[in-house]
Amino acid sequence: MASMGRKKLSINRARESMVKLGIYKPEFEPIIEIYSQLLDQYDLLTKEFANSGYSYSEPTLQGSKKAPIVTTIESIRKDILSYASQLGLTPQGLLKADDGAFRKKKGNTLVEALKEVSK
């Protein structure tokens, strides 16, 4: 089970990213919580998979089949991507949340040059 500190870290990281992108709203907290849980589960299962020596398949009477942990990791990976997109944490998700996210902002070149000189 993931520690409470690690869980808080992934929640805070998602929240901070959303705030920086200008798309955070407190109403998203339940979704951020689920997203964080998925990240923690993914990390835990990935470590377990690595500790197994990356055993991708297991023997059966008919030959071999994909190990259940691999199927679970793949499923969680898809869920993480889906939640990240819904939260605006992917390029496509950000575009849906803020259609002007990738537009270049026009700035005063003189002001920009003065800012660079004053650094």
C-alpha positions, -999 to +999 in steps of 0.1 A: +000+000+000+013+035-009+023+057+020+002+087+029+032+110+020+035+096-015-002+099-020-001+136-009+029+141-033+010+129-064-021+148-054-001+180-049+019+175-081-013+171-101-029+201-084+002+223-089+004+214-126-033+223-130-028+256-112+002+265-134-018+257-165-047+279-151-073+251-152-075+241-115-109+242-098-116+229-063-145+209-077-119+186-095-105+173-062-124+140-063-111+133-098-076+144-087-078+119-058-087+090-081-059+100-105-035+100-076-046+066-065-041+052-100-006+067-101+002+050-068-012+017-079+008+019-112+040+026-093+034-003-069+026-028-096+055-016-118+079-022-089+063-056-083+067-065-120+103-054-120+110-075-089+095-105-107+123-101-133+098-086-158+081-120-162+058-111-191+041-145-196+033-175-176+030-211-187-004-228-193-014-262-205-019-247-240+015-229-240+018-195-224-003-165-217+003-129-207+009-125-169-021-110-151+001-082-137+010-071-172-027-069-181-034-049-150-005-025-156-017-019-192-052-012-179-041+012-152-018+030-178-048+036-200-069+048-170-041+072-160-040+086-195-078+090-195-079+108-161-048+130-170-066+140-202-098+148-183-078+169-159-061+188-187-027+173-179-021+161-215-018+183-246-051+171-259-068+175-226-054+209-221-067+220-254-102+208-244-099+227-211-084+259-226-086+262-264-061+291-263-035+272-244-011+268-273-015+302-289+015+324-288+010+354-267+019+386-284+042+407-262+058+440-265+093+432-278+108+463-261+094+452-228+107+417-233+141+430-242+142+452-211+132+423-189+161+402-204+186+430-198+175+436-162+181+399-152 
